[in-house]
C-alpha cells in the first residue's frame, strides 16, 4: 500500500474536521467536567469513588446496549440521508425512539429489583454498597431523558449536523457542574447531600439536555422528525432490515460492555484501592479517548453517506484515509496523556497507593491508544456497510474468547498486582487489531444498503 494513498487532500481534511471536531470538542468538554465531578466525589472518600464507579459501570452496559440497538438503525440513517430518501430516514428515527424507550424501561426495572445484588459483584464493603444504592435510587431515572436525547442527537450526527449539539452539551454540562457544587457540598444554603446530590445534579442536567434537544428537533430536524401518532409507522421491509442489522450490533455491545464489567470485577478483587484507581484511570484517559467519538461520526458521514450514494470506490478510499488519520492523531493524543500522567493525579485527594496504580495504568493507555484508535476506526468502517458478522467477531467475540477468560484467571488463580493485570489485558488489543484488519481487507462492508430496501 502506497503511503500517498493514505493521505487525503485539503478538501478531505476540511470535511473531516467539520464533521468530527464539534463532537470531539463536545465530548472533551463533557469529559473535563466529568473529571471535575470525579474529583468532587473523590473528596468524599475512596469508598464514594467506588460507589459511583460501580453504578457508572452498570450504566455503561445500558449505554452500550442503547448504542448497539440504535446503531442498526443508524447505519441505514446515514445511507438513506446519502441517497436523500427522507421518508425512510424518518422511519429509522422512529425505530430509535421506540427501542430506546424499551431499553430505558428494562434498565429501570432491573436496577430497581437487582441493584444491590449487582453492586455486590464488585465489593463487599458495606459503606461502598450503601453509597452505591443511594446514588442508584436517583440515577436509575436518568436513562429516560438521556436515551431520548441520544436517539435525536445520533440522527443529527448521521445527517452531518453537529455544531448545535455542542452548544446543548455545554449548557447541560454547566448545569450539571453548578448543581454538583451546590448539592454535593451544600453551598449557598443548599443541603449538603454528598453522593445523592451528585445523582440529582446528573438527573436534572439530563432533563435540561432533553429539553434543548427537543427544541433543536423542532427547528432543524424536519427531514427526520415524526409525529407521536406516527411513531409505530415503520414499513415491514425496513423494520426487518433494521432488526437484522440491530440484533448482532446490540448483542455485540451487550457482550462488549459486559466484558468491560467483568474486567472491573476482576480488578476490584484486588481491593477498594484498585477499584478507585481504575475509576480515576478511566476518567483521565477519557480526556484523549474522546477522539473515538469523532472517528465514529466521521466514518458514518464520510463512509456511510458515500456508500448510500453508491460511491463505493470513494467510500473505500475515504475509509482507508480515515483509519490512517486516526492512528496518527491518536499517537499525538497518547503523547499528551503520557505527559499529563506526571502531574494530573495531584488533583485527587486519594492515597498514594491509589495514585501509583492509576499513574501506571494511564501510561499504559497512553502507549496503546494508537492501537485502540486503529481498532475503533476498523470497527465503525465494517459497521458502516453492515458487515455485522465481522464486527461481532472482532469486538465482543474476541473479547469473550481471549481477554475476559485471561483476566478472570489472573484474578482468581494468581496474586498478580492489578497494574500487571491491566497491562496484559490491554496488550491483547494487538492480536485483535491483526484479526480486524484481515476482516476489513476482505471488503464485505463495501455495499450500498439503501438500495437493498427499495
Phi, psi and omega per residue, in radians:
X1 nan 2.163 -3.130
X2 -1.275 2.445 -3.141
X3 -1.041 -0.607 -3.104
X4 -1.078 -0.563 -3.108
X5 -1.251 -0.224 -3.139
X6 -1.635 -0.081 -3.084
X7 -1.971 2.232 -3.139
X8 -1.552 3.016 3.075
X9 -1.524 -3.109 -3.097
X10 -1.064 -0.675 -3.134
X11 -1.093 -0.669 3.137
X12 -1.089 -0.868 -3.090
X13 -1.264 -0.501 3.055
X14 -1.128 -0.769 3.105
X15 -1.121 -0.753 3.133
X16 -1.014 -0.847 -3.098
X17 -1.239 -0.574 3.084
X18 -1.109 -0.650 -3.113
X19 -1.413 -0.824 -2.974
X20 -1.540 -0.620 -3.014
X21 -1.011 -0.809 3.141
X22 -1.033 -0.694 -3.139
X23 -1.208 -0.740 3.120
X24 -1.069 -0.771 3.123
X25 -1.112 -0.736 3.106
X26 -1.031 -0.835 -3.106
X27 -1.238 -0.540 3.093
X28 -1.145 -0.744 3.102
X29 -1.122 -0.788 3.123
X30 -1.029 -0.816 -3.116
X31 -1.138 -0.691 3.126
X32 -1.066 -0.743 3.138
X33 -1.231 -0.663 3.078
X34 -1.079 -0.585 3.077
X35 -1.131 -0.736 3.076
X36 -1.077 -0.773 3.085
X37 -1.009 -0.768 -3.130
X38 -1.034 -0.745 3.130
X39 -1.169 -0.715 3.136
X40 -1.103 -0.795 3.099
X41 -1.133 -0.655 3.131
X42 -1.063 -0.489 3.120
X43 -1.178 -0.258 3.105
X44 -1.494 -0.098 3.120
X45 2.086 2.796 -3.103
X46 -1.149 -0.521 3.103
X47 -1.163 -0.571 3.096
X48 -1.173 -0.737 3.068
X49 -1.047 -0.757 3.129
X50 -1.063 -0.755 3.138
X51 -1.033 -0.884 -3.095
X52 -1.181 -0.668 -3.119
X53 -1.137 -0.632 3.118
X54 -1.142 -0.811 3.141
X55 -1.127 -0.717 3.112
X56 -1.094 -0.618 3.113
X57 -1.190 -0.694 3.089
X58 -1.107 -0.729 3.120
X59 -1.247 -0.421 3.074
X60 -1.055 -0.651 3.086
X61 -1.097 -0.781 3.118
X62 -1.078 -0.763 -3.131
X63 -1.047 -0.824 -3.098
X64 -1.204 -0.651 3.074
X65 -1.094 -0.720 3.099
X66 -1.047 -0.824 3.133
X67 -1.100 -0.636 3.114
X68 -1.173 -0.818 -3.139
X69 -1.095 -0.756 3.127
X70 -1.347 -0.428 -3.116
X71 -1.109 -0.574 3.090
X72 -1.058 -0.751 3.079
X73 -1.252 -0.583 -3.115
X74 -1.100 -0.614 3.082
X75 -1.021 -0.749 3.128
X76 -1.287 -0.615 3.121
X77 -0.992 -0.856 -3.129
X78 -1.069 -0.708 -3.092
X79 -1.344 -0.654 3.087
X80 -1.142 -0.645 3.075
X81 -1.126 -0.717 3.113
X82 -1.092 -0.584 3.137
X83 -1.621 0.029 3.117
X84 1.052 0.589 3.073
X85 -1.702 1.410 -2.964
X86 -1.271 -0.457 3.099
X87 -1.140 -0.730 3.098
X88 -1.257 -0.538 3.058
X89 -1.046 -0.736 3.097
X90 -1.038 -0.674 -3.102
X91 -1.202 -0.601 3.072
X92 -1.159 -0.629 3.102
X93 -1.145 -0.736 3.110
X94 -1.031 -0.735 3.123
X95 -1.041 -0.771 -3.133
X96 -1.040 -0.781 -3.128
X97 -1.099 -0.813 -3.105
X98 -1.122 -0.874 -3.094
X99 -1.183 -0.579 3.114
X100 -1.104 -0.766 3.131
X101 -1.160 -0.588 3.086
X102 -1.139 -0.786 3.117
X103 -1.076 -0.758 -3.136
X104 -1.063 -0.766 -3.118
X105 -1.144 -0.776 -3.140
X106 -1.096 -0.759 -3.135
X107 -1.110 -0.690 3.125
X108 -1.071 -0.786 -3.124
X109 -1.146 -0.788 -3.121
X110 -1.083 -0.816 -3.116
X111 -1.197 -0.525 3.125
X112 -1.229 -0.642 -3.067
X113 -1.587 -0.737 -2.993
X114 -1.959 0.273 -3.064
X115 -0.932 -0.897 -3.095
X116 -1.124 -0.727 3.139
X117 -1.070 -0.681 3.138
X118 -1.181 -0.711 3.125
X119 -1.113 -0.645 -3.111
X120 -1.197 -0.215 3.051
X121 -1.169 -0.377 -3.040
X122 -1.885 -0.404 -3.059
X123 -2.745 2.667 2.992
X124 -2.006 0.187 3.089
X125 -1.284 2.051 -3.045
X126 -1.107 -0.588 3.126
X127 -1.167 -0.763 3.129
X128 -1.136 -0.719 3.129
X129 -1.111 -0.791 -3.140
X130 -1.088 -0.733 3.113
X131 -1.124 -0.703 3.124
X132 -1.109 -0.709 3.122
X133 -1.166 -0.695 3.092
X134 -1.062 -0.756 -3.127
X135 -1.177 -0.712 -3.059
X136 -1.196 -0.564 -3.135
X137 -0.998 -0.593 3.108
X138 -1.591 -0.803 -3.023
X139 -1.085 -0.485 -3.075
X140 -1.087 -0.415 3.129
X141 -1.367 -0.346 -3.013
X142 -1.243 -0.284 -3.120
X143 -1.093 -0.617 -3.070
X144 -1.120 -0.965 3.115
X145 -1.172 -0.626 -3.086
X146 -1.147 -0.807 -3.078
X147 -1.144 -0.656 3.096
X148 -1.160 -0.670 3.074
X149 -1.084 -0.685 -3.137
X150 -1.138 -0.722 3.136
X151 -1.014 -0.720 -3.122
X152 -1.302 -0.889 -3.044
X153 -1.156 -0.645 3.099
X154 -1.091 -0.677 3.131
X155 -1.189 -0.674 3.048
X156 -1.029 -0.781 -3.119
X157 -1.127 -0.678 -3.128
X158 -1.200 -0.307 3.070
X159 -1.816 0.206 3.020
X160 1.512 0.149 3.137
X161 -1.730 2.017 -3.074
X162 -2.290 -0.559 -3.024
X163 -1.045 -0.802 3.139
X164 -1.085 -0.521 3.128
X165 -1.167 -0.559 3.087
X166 -1.102 -0.775 -3.131
X167 -1.115 -0.713 3.120
X168 -1.095 -0.748 3.138
X169 -1.094 -0.691 3.139
X170 -1.065 -0.780 3.127
X171 -1.107 -0.780 -3.133
X172 -1.110 -0.671 -3.119
X173 -1.190 -0.758 3.106
X174 -1.077 -0.720 3.095
X175 -1.046 -0.836 -3.115
X176 -1.080 -0.800 -3.109
X177 -1.142 -0.812 -3.141
X178 -1.048 -0.796 -3.140
X179 -1.184 -0.557 3.068
X180 -1.059 -0.839 3.125
X181 -1.039 -0.754 -3.088
X182 -1.208 -0.760 -2.964
X183 -1.627 -0.470 3.089
X184 -1.302 -0.796 -3.031
X185 -1.777 -0.160 3.105
X186 1.268 0.828 3.141
X187 -1.473 2.705 3.049
X188 0.925 0.698 3.052
X189 1.533 -0.109 3.096
X190 -1.326 2.661 3.108
X191 -1.245 2.508 3.082
X192 -1.434 1.771 -3.012
X193 -1.758 -0.100 3.115
X194 1.071 -2.277 -3.108
X195 -1.025 -0.695 3.133
X196 -1.073 -0.671 3.097
X197 -1.076 -0.685 3.105
X198 -1.106 -0.700 3.138
X199 -1.171 -0.741 3.125
X200 -1.105 -0.733 3.136
X201 -1.055 -0.753 3.127
X202 -1.118 -0.761 -3.134
X203 -1.085 -0.785 -3.133
X204 -1.146 -0.670 3.112
X205 -1.129 -0.613 3.105
X206 -1.116 -0.682 3.127
X207 -1.236 -0.615 3.045
X208 -1.090 -0.789 3.124
X209 -1.048 -0.765 -3.139
X210 -1.119 -0.762 -3.141
X211 -1.023 -0.822 -3.136
X212 -1.178 -0.635 3.124
X213 -1.168 -0.663 3.090
X214 -1.147 -0.671 3.083
X215 -1.088 -0.755 3.104
X216 -1.092 -0.692 3.123
X217 -1.052 -0.754 -3.136
X218 -1.152 -0.610 -3.057
X219 -1.505 -0.696 -2.988
X220 -2.226 0.110 -3.070
X221 -1.913 0.502 -3.060
X222 -1.076 -0.529 -3.074
X223 -1.257 -0.272 3.111
X224 -2.329 -0.138 -3.137
X225 -1.159 2.770 -3.057
X226 -2.529 2.701 3.058
X227 -1.361 2.612 3.136
X228 -1.035 -0.621 -3.124
X229 -1.162 -0.333 -3.128
X230 -1.772 0.127 -3.017
X231 -1.016 -0.571 -3.106
X232 -1.650 0.120 -3.136
X233 -1.522 1.559 3.096
X234 -2.290 2.167 -3.139
X235 -0.988 2.380 -3.059
X236 -1.006 -0.675 -3.127
X237 -1.162 -0.724 3.118
X238 -1.201 -0.762 3.130
X239 -1.029 -0.768 3.132
X240 -1.093 -0.765 -3.126
X241 -1.127 -0.716 3.136
X242 -1.147 -0.767 -3.126
X243 -1.101 -0.743 3.102
X244 -1.037 -0.642 3.115
X245 -1.341 -0.721 -3.007
X246 -1.276 -0.626 -3.062
X247 -1.016 -0.902 3.123
X248 -1.162 -0.590 3.101
X249 -1.148 -0.754 3.118
X250 -1.128 -0.764 3.095
X251 -1.055 -0.745 3.133
X252 -1.061 -0.858 -3.105
X253 -1.163 -0.656 3.107
X254 -1.100 -0.790 -3.140
X255 -1.205 -0.696 -3.112
X256 -1.159 -0.825 -3.136
X257 -1.172 -0.633 3.070
X258 -1.126 -0.654 3.084
X259 -1.087 -0.732 3.079
X260 -1.079 -0.634 3.115
X261 -1.172 -0.657 3.076
X262 -1.115 -0.702 3.092
X263 -1.015 -0.826 -3.133
X264 -1.087 -0.681 3.080
X265 -1.058 -0.770 3.137
X266 -1.083 -0.792 3.141
X267 -1.166 -0.616 -3.089
X268 -1.171 -0.341 3.099
X269 -1.179 -0.204 3.063
X270 -1.580 0.130 3.019
X271 1.902 2.977 -3.118
X272 -1.130 -0.489 3.087
X273 -1.105 -0.781 3.109
X274 -1.129 -0.706 3.137
X275 -1.083 -0.796 3.113
X276 -1.112 -0.705 -3.135
X277 -1.118 -0.677 3.125
X278 -1.161 -0.640 3.088
X279 -1.101 -0.779 3.134
X280 -1.151 -0.719 3.103
X281 -0.979 -0.817 -3.135
X282 -1.140 -0.746 -3.099
X283 -1.088 -0.743 -3.105
X284 -1.363 -0.684 3.132
X285 -1.099 -0.517 3.137
X286 -1.083 -0.335 3.115
X287 -1.053 -0.505 3.094
X288 -1.905 -0.394 3.112
X289 -1.192 -0.190 3.116
X290 -1.042 -0.375 3.131
X291 -1.115 -0.407 -3.117
X292 -1.111 -0.668 3.102
X293 -1.112 -0.644 3.095
X294 -1.144 -0.682 3.094
X295 -1.082 -0.808 -3.116
X296 -1.044 -0.775 -3.137
X297 -1.170 -0.733 3.137
X298 -1.079 -0.722 3.121
X299 -1.134 -0.763 -3.134
X300 -1.016 -0.736 -3.078
X301 -1.432 -0.858 -2.989
X302 -1.483 -0.303 3.059
X303 -1.924 -0.878 -3.124
X304 -1.072 -0.870 3.118
X305 -1.062 -0.680 -3.114
X306 -1.192 -0.677 3.064
X307 -1.110 -0.732 3.139
X308 -1.111 -0.468 3.107
X309 -1.561 0.150 3.097
X310 1.129 0.447 3.076
X311 -1.708 1.242 -2.965
X312 -1.149 -0.735 3.136
X313 -1.128 -0.698 3.130
X314 -1.156 -0.695 3.117
X315 -1.074 -0.757 3.122
X316 -1.100 -0.729 3.133
X317 -1.151 -0.745 3.123
X318 -1.087 -0.735 -3.129
X319 -1.064 -0.775 -3.122
X320 -1.059 -0.753 -3.114
X321 -1.268 -0.601 3.112
X322 -1.173 -0.697 3.114
X323 -1.106 -0.779 3.127
X324 -1.090 -0.775 -3.135
X325 -1.109 -0.691 -3.094
X326 -1.071 -0.638 3.140
X327 -1.236 -0.784 -3.139
X328 -1.092 -0.807 -3.113
X329 -1.168 -0.646 3.134
X330 -1.155 -0.577 3.093
X331 -1.080 -0.757 3.081
X332 -1.111 -0.778 3.135
X333 -1.071 -0.684 3.118
X334 -1.112 -0.660 3.095
X335 -1.090 -0.746 3.119
X336 -1.091 -0.786 -3.135
X337 -1.094 -0.688 3.132
X338 -1.089 -0.748 3.114
X339 -1.119 -0.737 -3.138
X340 -1.049 -0.560 -3.052
X341 -1.068 -0.341 -3.090
X342 -1.359 -0.330 -3.074
X343 -2.452 -0.309 -2.995
X344 -1.195 -0.420 3.137
X345 -1.183 -0.250 -3.136
X346 -1.179 -0.267 3.134
X347 -1.346 -0.191 -3.116
X348 -1.687 2.438 3.053
X349 -1.720 1.244 -3.122
X350 -2.296 3.017 -3.096
X351 -1.182 2.767 3.114
X352 -1.113 -0.594 3.119
X353 -1.091 -0.737 3.104
X354 -1.103 -0.736 3.140
X355 -1.106 -0.711 -3.127
X356 -1.104 -0.766 3.129
X357 -1.113 -0.822 -3.106
X358 -1.107 -0.704 3.140
X359 -1.071 -0.824 3.123
X360 -1.034 -0.829 -3.083
X361 -1.148 -0.663 3.109
X362 -1.095 -0.695 3.132
X363 -1.189 -0.609 3.044
X364 -1.064 -0.823 3.117
X365 -1.076 -0.652 3.133
X366 -1.084 -0.683 -3.117
X367 -1.280 -0.645 -3.025
X368 -1.628 -0.072 -3.063
X369 -1.052 -0.582 3.061
X370 -1.044 -0.631 3.109
X371 -1.229 -0.759 3.086
X372 -0.997 -0.791 -3.069
X373 -1.141 -0.703 3.084
X374 -1.024 -0.789 -3.133
X375 -1.155 -0.672 3.099
X376 -1.089 -0.805 3.138
X377 -1.090 -0.727 3.095
X378 -1.081 -0.815 -3.090
X379 -1.019 -0.855 -3.078
X380 -1.291 -0.440 3.035
X381 -1.187 -0.815 3.097
X382 -1.047 -0.702 -3.108
X383 -1.226 -0.558 -3.084
X384 -1.064 -0.500 3.126
X385 -1.811 0.200 3.064
X386 1.377 0.306 3.129
X387 -1.434 1.208 -3.050
X388 -1.204 -0.479 3.108
X389 -1.078 -0.788 3.134
X390 -1.165 -0.680 -3.100
X391 -1.124 -0.741 -3.111
X392 -1.266 -0.572 3.080
X393 -1.181 -0.722 -3.079
X394 -1.304 -0.620 -2.980
X395 -1.677 -1.577 -3.061
X396 -1.164 -0.666 -3.133
X397 -1.016 -0.885 3.122
X398 -1.079 -0.736 -3.090
X399 -1.005 -0.809 -3.049
X400 -1.369 -0.323 3.111
X401 -1.521 -0.590 -3.046
X402 -1.990 -1.267 -2.998
X403 -1.123 -0.715 -3.090
X404 -1.068 -0.912 3.108
X405 -1.038 -0.674 -3.135
X406 -1.137 -0.734 3.129
X407 -1.077 -0.762 -3.133
X408 -1.177 -0.691 3.102
X409 -1.094 -0.745 3.114
X410 -1.128 -0.679 -3.089
X411 -1.190 -0.740 -3.008
X412 -1.667 -0.466 -3.019
X413 -1.924 -0.057 3.122
X414 -2.310 2.987 3.041
X415 -1.948 0.441 -3.114
X416 -1.030 2.301 3.094
X417 -1.027 2.669 -3.051
X418 -1.082 -0.528 -3.124
X419 -1.129 -0.652 3.138
X420 -1.363 -0.528 3.010
X421 -1.046 -0.827 -3.124
X422 -1.090 -0.775 3.142
X423 -1.031 -0.819 -3.114
X424 -1.104 -0.761 3.126
X425 -1.065 -0.742 -3.123
X426 -1.204 -0.594 3.124
X427 -1.105 -0.424 -3.121
X428 -1.250 -0.079 3.019
X429 -1.270 -0.294 -3.125
X430 -1.198 -0.922 3.074
X431 -1.102 -0.527 3.065
X432 -1.069 -0.708 3.122
X433 -1.081 -0.766 -3.127
X434 -1.106 -0.760 3.138
X435 -1.133 -0.779 3.139
X436 -1.069 -0.682 3.135
X437 -1.121 -0.654 3.125
X438 -1.136 -0.660 3.113
X439 -1.212 -0.681 3.123
X440 -1.071 -0.752 -3.079
X441 -1.193 -0.366 3.107
X442 -1.214 -0.406 3.008
X443 1.329 0.313 3.134
X444 -1.122 -0.378 -3.070
X445 -1.412 -0.188 -3.056
X446 -1.485 1.410 -3.138
X447 -2.665 2.678 -3.129
X448 -1.641 1.808 -3.117
X449 -1.351 -0.485 -3.092
X450 -1.059 -0.656 -3.116
X451 -1.295 -0.364 -3.093
X452 -1.294 -0.316 -3.095
X453 -1.868 0.221 3.101
X454 -1.384 nan nan
